[in-house]
């Protein structure tokens, strides 16, 4: 079923904020929410392709969101550098 709209925004914002802190990116709250949500979607898709499925609960999706948002920040920096 998934987390739902409001929970996705909350978890996405928290995941984006944590990823921004880890990656030392200076982003605002809106960018944190977008990073967290898109990061979770991208990483969930990549994990599903490998046969790994994260549970649709707050904590697993927070972990996936943080990892996904960190990955997006890293990719963005690589694209800007090159």
Buried (B, 14 or more C-beta within 10 A) or exposed (E): EEBEEEBBBBBBBBBBBBBBEEBEBEBEEEBBBBBBBBBBBBBBEBBEEEEEEBEEEEEBBBBBBBBBBBBBBEEEEEEEEE
